[in-house]
């Protein structure tokens, strides 16, 4: 048993003797770090390296640094958008009142004041207004669409007794393209989705009231 322990201890004794000889000769031996210390140091370096990378390259998940309203181009667009909305508000309110209230029955013709407002502010801007008027305009009428009976439309009644419907949305889009050419497509894309006008209803203002007052 003692001989076995002695054989196991011989390599350790040799290492110690070699180390003592080196120290005696003035040659320092290379220090050895424990494995756990090296691993901790490597992990720290990786953390520092990853922190530097994250600070240098912003993540796509980071929140926006500023609100859209701080963008001068966006503010300019919102101001112009509000200007267009204020401009078309009166005739939109009038058209909706004519078509979607009980003010006019099916087949009833508009009053003189309403007719003049619709012709002046809508029909004249229709892309095919001349074809719609044809031989001459007798009046404007409200009635059901001949194919879509649940939909009420505005109609041009011609002097020869014929009549044809027209879309006030097409009139508005043409008006906007004519008056606001650089903004028209963006405005129409945002407010006329799926052929529907997505703007709130406003009370009628002085622009429409003027027509009614002058034609009472």
N, C-alpha and C positions, 0 to 999 in steps of 0.2 A: 504493500500500500504506500509506504514511504517512497519506494523507488518510483512508483507511478506519479506521485505528486512532484517528485524531483524532476522527472522528465518534462512535465507540463510547465514547470517554472523556469527551465533553462532558456527558452526564447525570450522571455521577459527580462531575464538577467542580462542577456546579450544586448538587448535594446538599451537598457539603462546604462551599461558599460560604454556602448557607442556614444550615447548622449553625453556622458560624463567626460569622455575623451575629447569630444568636440568643444565642450565648454572650457576644458583645461587648455586647449589649443587656441582659444579666443575666437572660435568660429560660432556665431549664433545659429541655433537651429530655427527653422521656419516655424512660426507659431501656428497652431491648428485651432480653428474655431469649431465649436460644437455644431453639429448639423442643424439643430433647432435654431441657433442664432443666425446661421446663414439663411435658413428658410424665412425667418422673420424679416431679415433685412431685405431679401428679395421681394417679399410681399409688400413691404413699405415702399420700395422703389416702384413697384407696379402701381400702387395706389397713387403715388405722386405723379407718375407718368400719365395715368388715366385722368387724374384731375386736371393736369395741364392740357390734355387733349380736349376734355370737355369744355374748358374755359376758352380754348382757341377756336373751336368749331361749334357754333350754336346749334342746338337740336331743333329739328322741325316741329317738335312738340311744344317748344317754348311758346308762351302766350305772346300776342302782339305787343310791341313796345309802345304803340300809340293807338289811339282811337281813330276810326275812319274820318270822323269830323275834323281831326287835326290835319288832314290832307287838303291842301288848298284846291286841288283839282276836284276833289269830291264835294267840297263846300260850294264851289262854283257851279257844279252840276245840280246840286240840290236847290240852289237859288234859282237857276233857270227852270228847273222842273216845277217849282212852285209858281213861277211866273206863267208858265204854260197852263197849269191847272187853273189859276185865277182867270186866265183869258177865256178858256173854254167852259168854265163853270156855269155861266148863265144859260147858254143854249143847251147844255146837257140837262140842267134842271128843268128847263121848259119842255124838252123832248120827252123826258121821263114822265113829267106830269101829264102831257098829252096822251102818251101811250099806255101808262100804267095806273091811271086813276079813273074814276068814274065821271070825269069831267066831260068826256066825249063818248058817245055810243058808237057801236060799229056802223060804218057807212056815213058817219056825220062829217060835215065839212068844217074846217077851222074857222074861227072868227077872223075878221079882217086883221086885227092886231097880231094874233098868233100866226096867221098865214104870212104876213109880211116879215115877221121875225124868222120864221123857218126858211123862207125863200132867200132872205138877205144873209142869214148866218149859217145856213146849211146847204140848200139846194144849189146855190150858185157855185159851190166848191166841189160838187160831185164830179168825178172824172168824166162822166158821160151826161152831164146836165142837159146839153143841147138835144141829145137823143131822147132823154126822158121827157123834155118839154114838147118836142115834136112840132106840131103845127101851131101850138100856142098854149099858154097856161091859163086855165079857167079858175082852178082852185086847188087847195090841198085838202085831202081827206084822210081820215083814220078808218082802217078796216082790217079784217083778218087776212093773213097771207093766203093766197089761193092754194098753195101746196101744204103749208104748215099752219093748219087752222087754229092752233093754240097760240099763235104768235100774232100780235098786232103790229101793223106797219103804217108808215106814212105813204100816201099815194099822190101822184100828180094826176089831176083830172084835166084832160086836154079840151081845147075849145070844140073839137069834133065829137066829144062825148066819150072818147077812149080814156083809159086810165092805166097807170103802171106804177108799181111800187118802187121805192128807192130807200137805200140804207143810210141812216144818218151817221152811222159809224164810218162809212166810206167818205162821207162828206167831211167829217172831223179829221180823219187821217189825211185827206188831201189838203185841208186847211193848214194843218200843222206842218206838212211837208213844204207848203208854199211859204209860210211865214217864218218857220224855224228850220231851215234846211239842214244845218249842221247838227241839230239836236233831235231831229224828227225820228230817225230810225231807233235810236235808243229809247226815246220816250214811248213810241208806239210799241216797241218790244216789251217794255215793262208794264204798260197800262192797257194794251189791247191784246191780251193773251187769249188764244183760242177764239178769236173773233168777238170777244166780249170786252167791254170797257170796264176796267177795274179801278174805278175812282169812286169816292164817297159822294153822296148827294149833298148839295149845299142849298141853302135858301136862295131864292132868286134875288139878284141884285139890280142895280140901277140900269145896267145895259139892256136887260129885257123889259124892265118896268118902263123905260123910256118909250119903247114901241107901243106898249099898251096905253100909256097916258096920251100919246099923240094921236091915237086912233080910237079913242072912246067916242 
